[in-house]
Amino acid sequence: MKIIKPSEVELINNKLGLIAKKVYSKEEAEIMYISLKEEQELPAHATPVDVIFYIIEGSGEITIGEETEKVEQGMLIESPKDIPHGLKNIGKGNYSFLVIKTPRP
């Protein structure tokens, strides 16, 4: 058994200043933990694989293609490969989520 504590995983250095951690990486899947501060966003971008977002805490917006929806803790959102997606914290406090890519790009 392998137990992973995101709090103990090293931060990924990124130009956006996001809290981002790769908490799982195998050929079959990759899972990133991302946390956005108030008004912070992960700009729209496309990935060559399907992506699932699981909202851990807070609320915000998610845009997939031309659709934008408000989402909150406990929701699971699918994003098909090659369709641009982005997330933005529009609430108070942190907006944290898992990004599950399958298979790993």
The first five atom37 places (N, CA, C, CB, O) and aatype in JSON, in Angstrom:
{
  "aatype": [12, 11, 9, 9, 11, 14, 15, 6, 19, 6, 10, 9, 2, 2, 11, 10, 7, 10, 9, 0, 11, 11, 19, 18, 15, 11, 6, 6, 0, 6, 9, 12, 18, 9, 15, 10, 11, 6, 6, 5, 6, 10, 14, 0, 8, 0, 16, 14, 19, 3, 19, 9, 13, 18, 9, 9, 6, 7, 15, 7, 6, 9, 16, 9, 7, 6, 6, 16, 6, 11, 19, 6, 5, 7, 12, 10, 9, 6, 15, 14, 11, 3, 9, 14, 8, 7, 10, 11, 2, 9, 7, 11, 7, 2, 18, 15, 13, 10, 19, 9, 11, 16, 14, 1, 14],
  "atom_mask": [
    [1, 1, 1, 1, 1],
    [1, 1, 1, 1, 1],
    [1, 1, 1, 1, 1],
    [1, 1, 1, 1, 1],
    [1, 1, 1, 1, 1],
    [1, 1, 1, 1, 1],
    [1, 1, 1, 1, 1],
    [1, 1, 1, 1, 1],
    [1, 1, 1, 1, 1],
    [1, 1, 1, 1, 1],
    [1, 1, 1, 1, 1],
    [1, 1, 1, 1, 1],
    [1, 1, 1, 1, 1],
    [1, 1, 1, 1, 1],
    [1, 1, 1, 1, 1],
    [1, 1, 1, 1, 1],
    [1, 1, 1, 0, 1],
    [1, 1, 1, 1, 1],
    [1, 1, 1, 1, 1],
    [1, 1, 1, 1, 1],
    [1, 1, 1, 1, 1],
    [1, 1, 1, 1, 1],
    [1, 1, 1, 1, 1],
    [1, 1, 1, 1, 1],
    [1, 1, 1, 1, 1],
    [1, 1, 1, 1, 1],
    [1, 1, 1, 1, 1],
    [1, 1, 1, 1, 1],
    [1, 1, 1, 1, 1],
    [1, 1, 1, 1, 1],
    [1, 1, 1, 1, 1],
    [1, 1, 1, 1, 1],
    [1, 1, 1, 1, 1],
    [1, 1, 1, 1, 1],
    [1, 1, 1, 1, 1],
    [1, 1, 1, 1, 1],
    [1, 1, 1, 1, 1],
    [1, 1, 1, 1, 1],
    [1, 1, 1, 1, 1],
    [1, 1, 1, 1, 1],
    [1, 1, 1, 1, 1],
    [1, 1, 1, 1, 1],
    [1, 1, 1, 1, 1],
    [1, 1, 1, 1, 1],
    [1, 1, 1, 1, 1],
    [1, 1, 1, 1, 1],
    [1, 1, 1, 1, 1],
    [1, 1, 1, 1, 1],
    [1, 1, 1, 1, 1],
    [1, 1, 1, 1, 1],
    [1, 1, 1, 1, 1],
    [1, 1, 1, 1, 1],
    [1, 1, 1, 1, 1],
    [1, 1, 1, 1, 1],
    [1, 1, 1, 1, 1],
    [1, 1, 1, 1, 1],
    [1, 1, 1, 1, 1],
    [1, 1, 1, 0, 1],
    [1, 1, 1, 1, 1],
    [1, 1, 1, 0, 1],
    [1, 1, 1, 1, 1],
    [1, 1, 1, 1, 1],
    [1, 1, 1, 1, 1],
    [1, 1, 1, 1, 1],
    [1, 1, 1, 0, 1],
    [1, 1, 1, 1, 1],
    [1, 1, 1, 1, 1],
    [1, 1, 1, 1, 1],
    [1, 1, 1, 1, 1],
    [1, 1, 1, 1, 1],
    [1, 1, 1, 1, 1],
    [1, 1, 1, 1, 1],
    [1, 1, 1, 1, 1],
    [1, 1, 1, 0, 1],
    [1, 1, 1, 1, 1],
    [1, 1, 1, 1, 1],
    [1, 1, 1, 1, 1],
    [1, 1, 1, 1, 1],
    [1, 1, 1, 1, 1],
    [1, 1, 1, 1, 1],
    [1, 1, 1, 1, 1],
    [1, 1, 1, 1, 1],
    [1, 1, 1, 1, 1],
    [1, 1, 1, 1, 1],
    [1, 1, 1, 1, 1],
    [1, 1, 1, 0, 1],
    [1, 1, 1, 1, 1],
    [1, 1, 1, 1, 1],
    [1, 1, 1, 1, 1],
    [1, 1, 1, 1, 1],
    [1, 1, 1, 0, 1],
    [1, 1, 1, 1, 1],
    [1, 1, 1, 0, 1],
    [1, 1, 1, 1, 1],
    [1, 1, 1, 1, 1],
    [1, 1, 1, 1, 1],
    [1, 1, 1, 1, 1],
    [1, 1, 1, 1, 1],
    [1, 1, 1, 1, 1],
    [1, 1, 1, 1, 1],
    [1, 1, 1, 1, 1],
    [1, 1, 1, 1, 1],
    [1, 1, 1, 1, 1],
    [1, 1, 1, 1, 1],
    [1, 1, 1, 1, 1]
  ],
  "atom_positions": [
    [[0.85, -1.17, 0.0], [0.0, 0.0, 0.0], [0.89, 1.23, 0.0], [-0.96, 0.0, 1.22], [1.91, 1.29, 0.69]],
    [[0.48, 2.22, -0.79], [1.21, 3.49, -0.83], [0.23, 4.6, -0.47], [1.87, 3.73, -2.22], [-0.81, 4.74, -1.11]],
    [[0.56, 5.38, 0.53], [-0.28, 6.49, 0.95], [0.45, 7.79, 0.59], [-0.59, 6.43, 2.5], [1.62, 7.97, 0.91]],
    [[-0.27, 8.67, -0.09], [0.3, 9.93, -0.53], [-0.4, 11.06, 0.21], [0.18, 10.11, -2.08], [-1.63, 11.17, 0.18]],
    [[0.38, 11.9, 0.86], [-0.16, 13.08, 1.54], [0.2, 14.3, 0.7], [0.4, 13.21, 3.01], [1.37, 14.69, 0.66]],
    [[-0.79, 14.93, 0.02], [-0.48, 16.1, -0.8], [0.29, 17.18, -0.04], [-1.75, 16.69, -1.34], [1.09, 17.91, -0.63]],
    [[0.06, 17.29, 1.27], [0.75, 18.3, 2.07], [2.26, 18.06, 2.11], [0.2, 18.34, 3.48], [3.03, 18.98, 2.4]],
    [[2.69, 16.83, 1.82], [4.11, 16.48, 1.87], [4.76, 16.41, 0.48], [4.28, 15.17, 2.57], [5.96, 16.14, 0.37]],
    [[3.96, 16.66, -0.57], [4.49, 16.62, -1.93], [5.05, 17.99, -2.29], [3.39, 16.19, -2.95], [4.46, 19.02, -1.95]],
    [[6.18, 17.99, -2.96], [6.87, 19.22, -3.33], [6.07, 20.04, -4.34], [8.25, 18.91, -3.89], [5.45, 19.49, -5.25]],
    [[6.09, 21.36, -4.17], [5.42, 22.26, -5.1], [6.11, 22.23, -6.46], [5.41, 23.7, -4.55], [7.32, 22.05, -6.55]],
    [[5.31, 22.41, -7.53], [5.84, 22.55, -8.87], [6.03, 24.03, -9.14], [4.9, 21.88, -9.94], [5.09, 24.81, -8.99]],
    [[7.22, 24.41, -9.53], [7.5, 25.8, -9.84], [6.79, 26.16, -11.14], [9.04, 26.04, -9.96], [6.96, 25.49, -12.15]],
    [[5.98, 27.24, -11.11], [5.25, 27.65, -12.31], [5.19, 29.16, -12.4], [3.83, 27.06, -12.31], [5.25, 29.86, -11.38]],
    [[5.07, 29.67, -13.61], [5.09, 31.11, -13.87], [3.85, 31.83, -13.32], [5.19, 31.35, -15.36], [3.89, 33.04, -13.12]],
    [[2.78, 31.1, -13.09], [1.52, 31.71, -12.64], [1.45, 31.9, -11.13], [0.36, 30.87, -13.09], [0.56, 32.59, -10.64]],
    [[2.39, 31.32, -10.4], [2.37, 31.43, -8.95], [1.29, 30.6, -8.29], [0.0, 0.0, 0.0], [0.88, 30.89, -7.17]],
    [[0.82, 29.57, -8.98], [-0.23, 28.69, -8.44], [0.37, 27.69, -7.46], [-0.96, 27.95, -9.58], [1.55, 27.34, -7.55]],
    [[-0.44, 27.23, -6.53], [-0.04, 26.1, -5.7], [-0.38, 24.87, -6.53], [-0.78, 26.09, -4.28], [-1.55, 24.56, -6.74]],
    [[0.63, 24.17, -7.01], [0.45, 23.0, -7.87], [1.4, 21.9, -7.45], [0.67, 23.37, -9.35], [2.59, 22.12, -7.23]],
    [[0.85, 20.69, -7.33], [1.64, 19.53, -6.93], [1.23, 18.32, -7.75], [1.48, 19.25, -5.41], [0.04, 18.05, -7.92]],
    [[2.22, 17.59, -8.26], [1.93, 16.32, -8.94], [1.9, 15.25, -7.86], [3.01, 16.0, -10.06], [2.95, 14.85, -7.34]],
    [[0.7, 14.79, -7.51], [0.57, 13.85, -6.4], [0.56, 12.39, -6.85], [-0.69, 14.15, -5.63], [0.67, 11.48, -6.03]],
    [[0.42, 12.16, -8.18], [0.38, 10.79, -8.68], [0.8, 10.81, -10.14], [-1.04, 10.15, -8.51], [0.34, 11.66, -10.9]],
    [[1.66, 9.89, -10.54], [2.07, 9.82, -11.93], [2.44, 8.4, -12.31], [3.25, 10.77, -12.19], [3.46, 7.87, -11.87]],
    [[1.61, 7.8, -13.11], [1.85, 6.47, -13.68], [1.5, 6.57, -15.16], [0.99, 5.34, -12.94], [0.93, 7.57, -15.59]],
    [[1.84, 5.58, -15.93], [1.54, 5.6, -17.35], [0.03, 5.73, -17.6], [2.07, 4.33, -18.01], [-0.38, 6.37, -18.56]],
    [[-0.78, 5.14, -16.73], [-2.22, 5.11, -16.91], [-2.92, 6.4, -16.54], [-2.8, 4.0, -16.11], [-4.0, 6.69, -17.06]],
    [[-2.33, 7.19, -15.65], [-2.99, 8.42, -15.17], [-1.99, 9.33, -14.47], [-4.14, 8.06, -14.2], [-0.92, 8.91, -14.03]],
    [[-2.38, 10.6, -14.4], [-1.61, 11.6, -13.66], [-2.61, 12.43, -12.86], [-0.74, 12.51, -14.63], [-3.67, 12.79, -13.38]],
    [[-2.27, 12.72, -11.61], [-3.16, 13.53, -10.77], [-2.36, 14.7, -10.23], [-3.78, 12.69, -9.6], [-1.31, 14.55, -9.62]],
    [[-2.91, 15.89, -10.47], [-2.32, 17.13, -9.97], [-3.25, 17.7, -8.91], [-2.08, 18.16, -11.13], [-4.47, 17.61, -9.04]],
    [[-2.68, 18.28, -7.88], [-3.43, 19.04, -6.88], [-3.15, 20.51, -7.17], [-3.03, 18.65, -5.38], [-1.99, 20.92, -7.23]],
    [[-4.21, 21.3, -7.35], [-4.04, 22.73, -7.61], [-4.94, 23.51, -6.67], [-4.36, 23.08, -9.1], [-6.08, 23.13, -6.43]],
    [[-4.42, 24.6, -6.14], [-5.2, 25.48, -5.26], [-5.04, 26.91, -5.76], [-4.74, 25.34, -3.77], [-3.92, 27.4, -5.95]],
    [[-6.17, 27.57, -5.98], [-6.19, 28.95, -6.45], [-6.63, 29.87, -5.32], [-7.11, 29.1, -7.67], [-7.62, 29.61, -4.65]],
    [[-5.88, 30.94, -5.12], [-6.27, 31.95, -4.14], [-7.38, 32.81, -4.75], [-5.04, 32.84, -3.72], [-7.69, 32.68, -5.93]],
    [[-7.98, 33.68, -3.94], [-9.05, 34.54, -4.42], [-8.62, 35.28, -5.69], [-9.46, 35.55, -3.33], [-7.54, 35.87, -5.75]],
    [[-9.48, 35.22, -6.7], [-9.31, 35.89, -8.0], [-8.19, 35.32, -8.86], [-9.04, 37.34, -7.77], [-7.92, 35.85, -9.94]],
    [[-7.54, 34.26, -8.41], [-6.49, 33.63, -9.19], [-7.13, 32.68, -10.2], [-5.48, 32.87, -8.27], [-8.23, 32.17, -9.97]],
    [[-6.45, 32.44, -11.33], [-7.01, 31.53, -12.32], [-5.97, 30.67, -13.0], [-7.77, 32.3, -13.35], [-4.79, 31.02, -13.07]],
    [[-6.42, 29.54, -13.48], [-5.65, 28.66, -14.34], [-6.17, 28.93, -15.74], [-5.77, 27.12, -13.92], [-7.28, 28.52, -16.06]],
    [[-5.4, 29.63, -16.59], [-5.89, 30.03, -17.91], [-6.29, 28.83, -18.78], [-4.83, 30.84, -18.63], [-5.8, 27.72, -18.61]],
    [[-7.2, 29.1, -19.7], [-7.67, 28.06, -20.62], [-6.52, 27.49, -21.43], [-8.76, 28.62, -21.56], [-5.67, 28.23, -21.95]],
    [[-6.51, 26.19, -21.53], [-5.51, 25.47, -22.32], [-6.1, 24.11, -22.68], [-4.16, 25.32, -21.53], [-7.03, 23.64, -22.01]],
    [[-5.59, 23.48, -23.69], [-6.07, 22.16, -24.11], [-5.03, 21.1, -23.74], [-6.36, 22.12, -25.64], [-3.84, 21.38, -23.67]],
    [[-5.51, 19.89, -23.49], [-4.62, 18.77, -23.22], [-4.93, 17.64, -24.21], [-4.78, 18.27, -21.74], [-6.07, 17.52, -24.66]],
    [[-3.95, 16.82, -24.55], [-4.15, 15.76, -25.54], [-4.82, 14.51, -24.96], [-2.83, 15.39, -26.15], [-4.92, 13.48, -25.64]],
    [[-5.28, 14.6, -23.71], [-5.95, 13.46, -23.06], [-7.19, 13.96, -22.33], [-4.99, 12.72, -22.06], [-7.33, 15.16, -22.08]],
    [[-8.1, 13.05, -21.99], [-9.28, 13.41, -21.2], [-8.85, 13.87, -19.81], [-10.26, 12.22, -21.1], [-7.86, 13.4, -19.26]],
    [[-9.62, 14.82, -19.25], [-9.32, 15.35, -17.93], [-10.58, 15.32, -17.09], [-8.75, 16.79, -18.02], [-11.68, 15.6, -17.58]],
    [[-10.43, 14.98, -15.81], [-11.52, 15.03, -14.84], [-11.07, 15.96, -13.73], [-11.9, 13.59, -14.29], [-9.95, 15.83, -13.23]],
    [[-11.93, 16.88, -13.34], [-11.65, 17.79, -12.23], [-12.53, 17.38, -11.05], [-11.91, 19.29, -12.63], [-13.73, 17.16, -11.22]],
    [[-11.94, 17.28, -9.87], [-12.7, 17.02, -8.65], [-12.46, 18.2, -7.71], [-12.29, 15.64, -7.98], [-11.32, 18.45, -7.31]],
    [[-13.53, 18.92, -7.37], [-13.43, 20.1, -6.53], [-13.33, 19.67, -5.07], [-14.64, 21.06, -6.75], [-14.25, 19.05, -4.53]],
    [[-12.21, 20.0, -4.43], [-11.95, 19.61, -3.04], [-12.51, 20.64, -2.06], [-10.45, 19.44, -2.81], [-13.14, 20.28, -1.07]],
    [[-12.27, 21.92, -2.35], [-12.76, 22.97, -1.44], [-13.06, 24.23, -2.21], [-11.73, 23.26, -0.33], [-12.49, 24.49, -3.27]],
    [[-13.97, 25.02, -1.66], [-14.3, 26.31, -2.24], [-15.25, 26.21, -3.41], [0.0, 0.0, 0.0], [-15.86, 25.18, -3.66]],
    [[-15.35, 27.32, -4.12], [-16.19, 27.38, -5.3], [-15.53, 28.29, -6.32], [-17.61, 27.89, -4.95], [-14.68, 29.11, -5.98]],
    [[-15.91, 28.12, -7.56], [-15.33, 28.92, -8.62], [-16.02, 28.66, -9.93], [0.0, 0.0, 0.0], [-17.12, 28.11, -9.97]],
    [[-15.37, 29.06, -11.0], [-15.89, 28.82, -12.33], [-14.98, 27.86, -13.06], [-16.03, 30.15, -13.12], [-13.77, 27.8, -12.82]],
    [[-15.59, 27.1, -13.96], [-14.83, 26.27, -14.87], [-15.37, 26.53, -16.26], [-14.92, 24.74, -14.5], [-16.58, 26.59, -16.48]],
    [[-14.45, 26.7, -17.2], [-14.83, 26.89, -18.6], [-14.25, 25.72, -19.39], [-14.32, 28.27, -19.16], [-13.06, 25.42, -19.3]],
    [[-15.12, 25.08, -20.16], [-14.71, 23.99, -21.04], [-15.3, 24.32, -22.4], [-15.18, 22.57, -20.5], [-16.52, 24.35, -22.57]],
    [[-14.43, 24.56, -23.36], [-14.9, 25.0, -24.67], [-15.59, 26.35, -24.54], [0.0, 0.0, 0.0], [-15.0, 27.31, -24.06]],
    [[-16.84, 26.42, -24.97], [-17.62, 27.66, -24.92], [-18.52, 27.73, -23.68], [-18.48, 27.78, -26.17], [-19.21, 28.73, -23.48]],
    [[-18.5, 26.68, -22.84], [-19.38, 26.63, -21.66], [-18.65, 27.05, -20.4], [-19.95, 25.22, -21.49], [-17.51, 26.64, -20.16]],
    [[-19.3, 27.89, -19.58], [-18.78, 28.28, -18.27], [-19.84, 27.98, -17.23], [-18.37, 29.79, -18.25], [-21.0, 28.36, -17.39]],
    [[-19.44, 27.3, -16.15], [-20.36, 26.94, -15.07], [-19.72, 27.26, -13.73], [-20.75, 25.46, -15.16], [-18.5, 27.2, -13.58]],
    [[-20.57, 27.58, -12.76], [-20.09, 27.69, -11.38], [-20.05, 26.28, -10.8], [-21.01, 28.65, -10.52], [-20.96, 25.48, -11.02]],
    [[-18.99, 26.0, -10.06], [-18.83, 24.68, -9.45], [-18.42, 24.85, -8.0], [-17.79, 23.81, -10.23], [-17.93, 25.91, -7.6]],
    [[-18.63, 23.8, -7.21], [-18.31, 23.88, -5.79], [-17.83, 22.53, -5.27], [-19.53, 24.35, -4.99], [-17.85, 21.52, -5.98]],
    [[-17.41, 22.55, -4.04], [-16.87, 21.38, -3.37], [-17.73, 20.14, -3.61], [-16.74, 21.64, -1.87], [-18.95, 20.19, -3.51]],
    [[-17.07, 19.03, -3.93], [-17.73, 17.75, -4.1], [-18.16, 17.45, -5.53], [0.0, 0.0, 0.0], [-18.62, 16.35, -5.8]],
    [[-18.01, 18.4, -6.43], [-18.42, 18.17, -7.83], [-17.28, 17.54, -8.62], [-18.86, 19.49, -8.49], [-16.1, 17.76, -8.34]],
    [[-17.66, 16.75, -9.62], [-16.75, 16.1, -10.55], [-17.12, 16.57, -11.95], [-16.82, 14.53, -10.43], [-18.28, 16.5, -12.34]],
    [[-16.14, 17.06, -12.71], [-16.4, 17.63, -14.02], [-15.5, 16.97, -15.05], [-16.18, 19.16, -14.0], [-14.29, 16.85, -14.84]],
    [[-16.08, 16.52, -16.16], [-15.32, 15.89, -17.23], [-14.97, 16.92, -18.31], [-16.12, 14.72, -17.84], [-15.79, 17.78, -18.64]],
    [[-13.77, 16.83, -18.85], [-13.34, 17.67, -19.96], [-12.69, 16.78, -21.02], [-12.34, 18.79, -19.47], [-11.66, 16.16, -20.76]],
    [[-13.29, 16.72, -22.2], [-12.73, 15.86, -23.26], [-11.38, 16.37, -23.76], [-13.69, 15.76, -24.43], [-11.08, 17.57, -23.67]],
    [[-10.58, 15.46, -24.27], [-9.26, 15.83, -24.79], [-9.4, 16.86, -25.91], [-8.51, 14.59, -25.3], [-10.4, 16.89, -26.63]],
    [[-8.39, 17.69, -26.05], [-8.26, 18.69, -27.1], [-9.27, 19.83, -27.02], [-8.39, 18.02, -28.41], [-9.33, 20.66, -27.93]],
    [[-10.08, 19.91, -25.96], [-11.02, 21.02, -25.76], [-10.41, 21.93, -24.69], [-12.48, 20.49, -25.33], [-10.1, 21.46, -23.59]],
    [[-10.23, 23.23, -24.97], [-9.65, 24.12, -23.96], [-10.48, 24.17, -22.68], [-9.51, 25.53, -24.53], [-11.71, 24.21, -22.72]],
    [[-9.79, 24.18, -21.55], [-10.46, 24.29, -20.25], [-9.64, 25.22, -19.34], [-10.64, 22.89, -19.58], [-8.42, 25.29, -19.45]],
    [[-10.35, 25.93, -18.46], [-9.7, 26.83, -17.52], [-10.55, 26.97, -16.28], [0.0, 0.0, 0.0], [-11.75, 26.72, -16.32]],
    [[-9.94, 27.35, -15.16], [-10.66, 27.49, -13.89], [-10.3, 28.82, -13.25], [-10.33, 26.32, -12.94], [-9.18, 29.31, -13.38]],
    [[-11.27, 29.4, -12.54], [-11.05, 30.69, -11.88], [-11.73, 30.7, -10.52], [-11.58, 31.85, -12.76], [-12.87, 30.25, -10.38]],
    [[-11.01, 31.22, -9.53], [-11.57, 31.38, -8.19], [-12.37, 32.68, -8.17], [-10.45, 31.39, -7.09], [-11.81, 33.77, -8.31]],
    [[-13.69, 32.57, -8.0], [-14.55, 33.75, -7.93], [-15.17, 33.9, -6.54], [-15.66, 33.67, -9.0], [-15.98, 34.79, -6.3]],
    [[-14.79, 33.0, -5.64], [-15.35, 33.02, -4.29], [-14.36, 33.57, -3.27], [0.0, 0.0, 0.0], [-13.33, 34.13, -3.62]],
    [[-14.71, 33.39, -2.03], [-13.83, 33.78, -0.92], [-13.06, 32.53, -0.49], [-14.64, 34.4, 0.29], [-13.61, 31.43, -0.49]],
    [[-11.8, 32.71, -0.12], [-10.99, 31.58, 0.33], [-10.39, 30.83, -0.85], [0.0, 0.0, 0.0], [-10.47, 31.28, -1.99]],
    [[-9.81, 29.69, -0.56], [-9.16, 28.88, -1.59], [-10.15, 28.08, -2.41], [-8.17, 27.95, -0.95], [-11.22, 27.7, -1.94]],
    [[-9.77, 27.83, -3.65], [-10.52, 26.99, -4.6], [-9.53, 25.91, -5.0], [-11.07, 27.83, -5.87], [-8.65, 26.14, -5.82]],
    [[-9.69, 24.71, -4.42], [-8.73, 23.63, -4.62], [-9.39, 22.47, -5.35], [-8.15, 23.16, -3.28], [-10.57, 22.17, -5.13]],
    [[-8.62, 21.81, -6.2], [-9.19, 20.73, -6.99], [-8.1, 19.76, -7.43], [-9.93, 21.28, -8.22], [-6.92, 20.1, -7.46]],
    [[-8.52, 18.55, -7.75], [-7.63, 17.56, -8.36], [-7.85, 17.6, -9.86], [-7.89, 16.13, -7.79], [-8.98, 17.72, -10.33]],
    [[-6.78, 17.49, -10.61], [-6.82, 17.39, -12.07], [-6.36, 15.98, -12.4], [-5.93, 18.5, -12.79], [-5.19, 15.64, -12.18]],
    [[-7.26, 15.16, -12.91], [-6.96, 13.76, -13.2], [-6.88, 13.6, -14.71], [-8.04, 12.8, -12.57], [-7.88, 13.77, -15.41]],
    [[-5.7, 13.27, -15.21], [-5.49, 13.1, -16.64], [-5.34, 11.61, -16.93], [-4.23, 13.9, -17.13], [-4.56, 10.91, -16.29]],
    [[-6.11, 11.14, -17.91], [-6.06, 9.73, -18.23], [-6.1, 9.52, -19.74], [-7.2, 8.99, -17.55], [-7.04, 9.97, -20.39]],
    [[-5.12, 8.84, -20.3], [-3.88, 8.41, -19.66], [-2.96, 9.6, -19.42], [-3.17, 7.35, -20.5], [-3.27, 10.72, -19.84]],
    [[-1.84, 9.38, -18.76], [-0.88, 10.45, -18.54], [-0.4, 10.97, -19.89], [0.32, 9.95, -17.67], [-0.03, 10.19, -20.77]],
    [[-0.4, 12.3, -20.06], [0.05, 12.85, -21.35], [1.55, 12.68, -21.55], [-0.31, 14.32, -21.45], [2.09, 13.1, -22.58]]
  ]
}
